[in-house]
Amino acid sequence: MVRLMAVYLTIAIDIANKIINGDFNRGDKISGRSLLASRYNVSPETIRKAIAILKEANVVDVSQGKEVTITAPKDSISAIK
Protein backbone atom coordinates (compact mmCIF):
# COMPACT_ATOMS: atom_id res chain seq x y z
CA MET A 1 0.00 0.00 0.00
CA VAL A 2 1.31 3.43 -0.95
CA ARG A 3 0.97 6.17 1.63
CA LEU A 4 0.73 9.74 0.42
CA MET A 5 2.41 12.53 2.35
CA ALA A 6 1.07 16.06 2.57
CA VAL A 7 2.92 18.40 0.22
CA TYR A 8 3.87 20.78 3.04
CA LEU A 9 5.47 17.91 4.96
CA THR A 10 7.41 16.86 1.85
CA ILE A 11 8.69 20.44 1.50
CA ALA A 12 9.67 20.63 5.18
CA ILE A 13 11.62 17.39 4.80
CA ASP A 14 13.25 18.68 1.62
CA ILE A 15 14.41 21.85 3.38
CA ALA A 16 15.66 19.78 6.33
CA ASN A 17 17.59 17.56 3.92
CA LYS A 18 19.16 20.64 2.35
CA ILE A 19 20.39 21.65 5.81
CA ILE A 20 21.74 18.16 6.47
CA ASN A 21 23.50 18.15 3.08
CA GLY A 22 25.09 21.54 3.75
CA ASP A 23 23.08 23.51 1.18
CA PHE A 24 21.89 25.69 4.08
CA ASN A 25 23.86 26.39 7.25
CA ARG A 26 22.97 27.76 10.66
CA GLY A 27 22.39 31.50 10.30
CA ASP A 28 21.52 31.36 6.60
CA LYS A 29 18.42 33.14 5.42
CA ILE A 30 16.26 31.15 3.05
CA SER A 31 14.00 32.57 0.38
CA GLY A 32 10.76 34.28 1.28
CA ARG A 33 7.47 32.45 1.10
CA SER A 34 6.56 33.76 -2.35
CA LEU A 35 9.85 32.68 -3.88
CA LEU A 36 9.71 29.30 -2.15
CA ALA A 37 6.12 28.86 -3.33
CA SER A 38 7.23 29.57 -6.87
CA ARG A 39 10.23 27.25 -6.57
CA TYR A 40 8.14 24.36 -5.24
CA ASN A 41 5.15 25.27 -7.45
CA VAL A 42 2.75 25.46 -4.50
CA SER A 43 0.73 28.15 -2.75
CA PRO A 44 2.28 30.45 -0.11
CA GLU A 45 -0.05 28.77 2.41
CA THR A 46 1.63 25.42 1.73
CA ILE A 47 5.02 27.03 2.36
CA ARG A 48 3.68 28.62 5.55
CA LYS A 49 2.71 25.16 6.82
CA ALA A 50 6.11 23.70 5.90
CA ILE A 51 7.92 26.55 7.66
CA ALA A 52 5.64 26.12 10.70
CA ILE A 53 6.74 22.48 11.01
CA LEU A 54 10.40 23.51 10.83
CA LYS A 55 9.83 26.28 13.36
CA GLU A 56 8.07 23.91 15.76
CA ALA A 57 11.09 21.58 15.49
CA ASN A 58 13.41 24.54 16.28
CA VAL A 59 15.08 24.28 12.88
CA VAL A 60 14.20 27.79 11.70
CA ASP A 61 13.10 31.10 13.12
CA VAL A 62 10.75 33.49 11.36
CA SER A 63 11.13 37.22 11.90
CA GLN A 64 8.24 39.66 11.84
CA GLY A 65 9.22 40.56 8.30
CA LYS A 66 8.67 36.90 7.36
CA GLU A 67 12.39 36.30 6.90
CA VAL A 68 13.26 32.66 7.59
CA THR A 69 16.60 31.94 9.26
CA ILE A 70 18.14 28.51 9.81
CA THR A 71 18.71 28.14 13.57
CA ALA A 72 19.59 24.47 14.01
CA PRO A 73 22.92 22.86 13.19
CA LYS A 74 22.70 20.11 10.60
CA ASP A 75 23.46 17.34 13.09
CA SER A 76 20.27 18.10 15.04
CA ILE A 77 17.86 17.75 12.12
CA SER A 78 17.29 13.97 12.07
CA ALA A 79 14.18 14.20 14.25
CA ILE A 80 12.21 15.80 11.40
CA LYS A 81 12.75 12.92 9.02
Secondary structure by P-SEA (a helix, b strand, c coil): ccccccaaaaaaaaaaaaaaacccccccccccaaaaaaaacccaaaaaaaaaaaaaacccccccccbbbbccccccccccc
